[in-house]
Amino acid sequence: MIAEVLSDASSRMNKAVEVAKDDFATVRTGRANPQLFQKILVDYYGTPTPLGQLASLQNQEARTLVITPYDKSALRDIEQALRDTPNLGANPNNDGNIIRVTLPELTEERRKEYVKLVRGKAEDARVSVRNIRRKAKDDLDSLKGEVGDDEVARGEKELESVTKSHVDAIDEALKRKEAELLEV
């Protein structure tokens, strides 16, 4: 019983760490990265659709990305979605077949804004991990009648160590992203 609760909590915490890393990837650094654009929602025939499902994304140069839509009729919608995306500062150019997106050079002020944004995303991930820990702790407390108090106490200690390792993984990913953002 206790092992099941800990296993479930650990797998859910792993997912929270992966989501945090994916969120970090959507914050741009000095280079154009196709992951920046994967989660941008395009209004495609009235349905918000992720850009990654509508087009192929390729790096052409360090700060230029080429977007080739699978359906040419979506060009204008994709271009509009790129312009409307906050925190991107992209300048899309449409030539009728493809869209070239040129990302401007990051200023020091803009880099610091991005660091704040990434720290906020990291804090959200930590809160998510703590919420998973709280639920698992409640589940362990509900088992006190079925198993001994010592077993539950051991399970809680193990839960704390699992939580700490996942929070440390988020912090490590945050450090790497901050270093990447502040690198000129």
C-alpha angles and dihedrals in degrees: 000000000000092000090053092052091048093046092050092047092048094050091048090049090051089055091050090053091049091050089051091052090049090050090050089053090058091062108087127234126189093294131068109252124185090219089067089068102038096091098041107121117225121197097237112180090332095311123105103237128180112251091233089067094050102045147013116252123210136173111237098173136351094282101019127085126188117214116196111188119214088218114044091205088069094062096097093045092050092048091050092048090052092051092048095050111109122222092024106088090195123163109209120199118196119203096177096264107042139015120231114203117198116194116209122236111271118247121216090251092052091049090055090050089053091050089055090049092051092048089053091051090049091052090051089053092049090051089051091052091048091051089053089050091050092052092047090049090052089050090051091049090052089057094059092099094051100044132027125279090242091057091050091048090051090048091051091051090051090047090054092051091048090049092049092051091051093047088049090052090054091048091049092051089048091053091051092048093047091051090049092049096048094045109107 
